[in-house]
Amino acid sequence: MNIITLIKQVPDTAQLSSTVDGLRLMSEGGARIVNPWDEYTLETGIQLKETHGGKVTALCLGKPEAVEALKRGLAMGADEAILISDPALEGSDSLATARALVAAIKKIGQFDLVIAGRSAIDGNTAATAVQVAALLEVPQLSYVAAIKAIDAAAKTITVVRLMENGRETVSSKLPAVISVVKEINEPRYPSFMGIRKAAKATIPTWGLAELGLSAAQVGAAGSQVSWPQVSLPPAREGGAEIISGSPTEAAKTLADKLAAEKVI
């Protein structure tokens, strides 16, 4: 199987605080990590390769420093890694991002499965995988919690989707795009040998010229959504009140207060 895993380097949102400017952290400053959902993406691809053979290519769109996210993918067990990076991509919304990813996927060549995470923790739109599938004109299966079967000869895949009120089993033709949730597996830790191999790897970088795209198709020029401001929600003010009296009196007082606040 030829598997392409989509990963992203995102800000470490655990570093957000009232003293950190959210837009600056999102765009240029602060610690960066592999998008947590994408670790499940990588693990899914690697497990499928171990079971069915083939290779896993990790694909990432980002700034030059995003090679660190790709190196983690290689350390976990991906066979190849490619970075899409170009100053003209700055300000891309999810659709413009999908255009660049699809151009790279077509440049990579034949594939059986594109795997993405549920969403990215910075934008949290969960739209990119859907748009990639639409532009590739292949089926898309979202919220995949388990892969039940893959028939390489018949080119089919059967998965279990995690729904709000249960689970749904669906089958699809391959090639396809799937987005996975954390219930699908437990990501492995990179091995020592994997880390050493990744550290020595040369990761190619593709810009617009290599992808055959124009600046008008990506970045702010090719986007219809922008992020003019990113901020923390207002801090909630808490308080406590001690209700005195006998248990019966305290219970009645509490019930009256909850009713007044329309909690009950």
C-alpha positions in Angstrom: 0.0 0.0 0.0 1.1 3.5 -0.8 0.0 5.6 2.2 0.4 9.4 2.6 0.0 10.8 6.2 -0.8 14.5 6.5 0.8 16.1 9.6 1.1 19.6 10.8 3.4 21.5 13.2 1.3 23.6 15.6 1.9 25.9 18.5 2.1 24.3 21.9 -1.2 25.6 23.2 -0.3 24.5 26.7 2.0 27.6 26.7 -1.0 29.9 26.3 -1.5 32.2 29.2 -2.9 35.7 29.9 0.5 37.1 29.3 1.0 35.5 25.9 -0.4 37.1 22.8 -2.5 34.4 21.0 -1.9 35.6 17.5 1.8 35.9 18.0 2.0 32.4 19.4 -0.1 31.1 16.5 2.0 32.8 13.8 5.6 33.2 14.8 6.5 32.6 18.4 6.5 30.0 21.1 7.2 26.3 21.3 6.0 24.1 18.4 4.8 20.5 18.5 3.4 17.8 16.2 -0.3 18.3 16.1 -1.5 15.7 18.7 -4.2 14.2 16.4 -1.5 13.6 13.8 0.4 11.2 16.0 -2.5 8.9 15.6 -2.4 9.6 11.9 1.3 8.4 11.7 0.6 5.4 13.9 -2.3 4.3 11.7 -0.2 4.6 8.5 2.7 2.7 10.1 0.5 -0.1 11.3 -1.1 -0.5 7.9 2.3 -0.7 6.3 3.4 -3.3 8.8 0.3 -5.4 8.0 -0.1 -4.9 4.3 3.4 -3.8 3.1 4.1 -0.8 1.1 5.4 2.6 2.3 4.4 5.6 4.3 5.1 9.1 3.2 4.7 11.9 5.8 3.6 15.2 4.2 3.6 18.5 6.0 2.8 22.1 5.0 4.5 24.7 7.1 7.5 27.0 7.7 11.0 25.6 7.3 11.1 24.7 11.0 8.3 22.2 10.4 10.9 19.7 9.3 11.1 18.8 13.0 7.6 17.5 12.9 8.5 15.4 9.8 11.6 14.1 11.6 9.4 12.8 14.4 7.3 11.0 11.7 10.5 9.4 10.3 11.6 8.4 13.8 8.3 6.7 14.4 8.6 4.7 11.2 7.5 6.6 8.2 9.7 5.8 5.1 9.8 9.2 3.5 9.0 12.8 4.4 8.2 15.9 2.3 7.8 19.5 3.4 5.7 22.0 1.5 7.1 25.4 2.3 6.9 28.7 0.5 6.5 32.4 1.7 3.6 32.7 -0.7 1.7 30.1 1.4 1.5 32.5 4.4 -2.1 33.2 5.3 -3.6 30.1 3.6 -7.0 29.1 4.8 -8.0 25.4 4.9 -9.0 25.3 1.2 -5.8 27.0 0.0 -3.9 24.6 2.2 -5.8 21.7 0.6 -4.9 22.9 -2.8 -1.2 22.8 -2.0 -1.5 19.4 -0.3 -3.3 17.9 -3.3 -0.7 19.3 -5.7 1.9 17.6 -3.6 0.0 14.3 -3.4 -0.4 14.3 -7.2 3.4 14.9 -7.5 4.1 12.0 -5.2 2.1 9.8 -7.5 -0.2 6.8 -7.1 -1.6 6.3 -3.6 -4.0 4.0 -1.9 -4.8 6.0 1.2 -4.4 9.5 2.6 -4.7 9.6 6.3 -5.3 12.8 8.4 -6.0 13.6 12.0 -9.4 14.6 13.3 -8.4 18.3 13.2 -5.5 20.7 14.0 -5.5 22.2 17.5 -4.7 25.7 16.2 -7.5 26.2 13.7 -9.7 23.2 14.7 -11.8 23.5 11.6 -11.6 19.8 10.7 -12.1 20.9 7.1 -8.8 20.3 5.4 -9.1 16.5 5.0 -12.6 16.9 3.5 -11.3 19.5 1.0 -8.4 17.3 0.1 -10.7 14.4 -0.7 -13.0 16.7 -2.7 -10.1 18.1 -4.8 -8.7 14.6 -5.4 -12.3 13.4 -6.2 -12.0 10.3 -3.9 -14.2 9.2 -1.0 -13.6 10.6 2.4 -14.3 8.8 5.7 -14.2 10.9 8.9 -13.9 10.2 12.6 -12.5 6.7 12.0 -12.0 4.9 15.3 -11.0 1.5 13.8 -10.1 -0.1 10.5 -11.8 -3.4 10.2 -10.6 -4.6 6.9 -8.7 -3.7 3.8 -8.9 -5.8 0.6 -5.9 -4.8 -1.5 -7.1 -6.9 -4.5 -10.6 -5.5 -4.5 -9.4 -2.0 -3.5 -11.8 -1.6 -0.6 -11.6 -0.5 3.0 -14.1 -1.0 5.9 -13.9 1.3 8.9 -15.8 2.0 12.1 -16.7 5.7 12.5 -17.2 7.2 16.0 -20.5 9.0 16.0 -22.1 11.2 18.7 -24.5 8.5 19.8 -22.8 5.3 18.7 -20.6 3.7 16.0 -21.1 3.3 12.3 -19.4 0.7 10.1 -19.0 1.8 6.4 -17.1 0.5 3.4 -15.5 2.5 0.6 -13.5 2.0 -2.6 -9.8 2.9 -2.6 -8.1 5.2 -3.0 -9.7 7.3 -0.3 -9.0 9.9 2.4 -9.7 9.1 6.1 -9.4 11.2 9.2 -8.8 9.4 12.5 -9.7 9.9 16.1 -7.6 8.9 19.2 -9.6 5.8 19.8 -8.0 4.1 16.8 -4.6 3.3 18.4 -1.9 4.3 20.9 1.0 6.1 19.1 4.3 4.5 19.6 7.4 6.3 21.0 10.2 6.8 18.4 13.0 4.2 18.8 16.6 5.3 19.5 17.6 4.0 16.0 14.6 5.8 14.5 15.6 9.1 16.1 19.2 8.6 14.8 18.0 7.8 11.3 15.6 10.8 11.3 18.4 13.2 12.5 20.5 12.2 9.4 17.6 12.4 6.9 17.5 15.0 4.2 13.9 16.2 3.8 13.0 17.7 0.4 11.2 21.0 0.4 8.6 21.7 -2.3 7.6 25.3 -3.1 5.0 26.6 -5.5 7.3 26.1 -8.5 7.7 22.4 -7.7 3.9 22.0 -7.2 2.9 23.9 -10.3 0.8 26.4 -8.4 0.6 30.2 -8.6 0.6 32.7 -5.8 -3.0 33.6 -6.6 -4.2 30.0 -5.7 -2.7 30.0 -2.2 -1.9 32.2 0.7 -4.0 35.3 1.5 -4.7 35.8 -2.2 -6.2 32.3 -2.6 -8.1 32.3 0.7 -11.5 33.5 1.7 -11.0 33.1 5.5 -8.5 35.1 7.6 -7.5 35.2 11.2 -7.3 38.9 12.1 -7.3 38.2 15.9 -6.6 35.3 18.2 -7.3 35.8 21.9 -8.0 33.9 25.1 -11.5 33.8 26.4 -12.3 36.1 29.3 -11.3 34.8 32.7 -14.2 33.4 34.7 -14.6 34.8 38.2 -15.4 32.1 40.7 -16.6 32.3 44.3 -17.7 30.1 47.1 -20.5 30.5 49.7 -20.8 28.4 52.8 -24.4 27.5 53.7 -24.9 27.2 57.4 -27.7 25.6 59.4 -29.0 22.0 59.8 -28.8 19.6 56.9 -32.5 20.2 56.2 -32.1 23.9 56.3 -28.9 23.9 54.2 -30.5 21.6 51.6 -33.5 24.0 51.3 -31.3 27.0 51.0 -29.2 25.4 48.4 -32.2 24.3 46.4 -33.6 27.8 46.5 -30.4 29.3 45.3 -30.0 26.8 42.4 -33.6 27.5 41.4 -33.0 31.2 41.4 -30.0 30.7 39.1 -32.2 28.4 36.9 -29.8 25.5 37.4 -32.8 23.3 38.5 
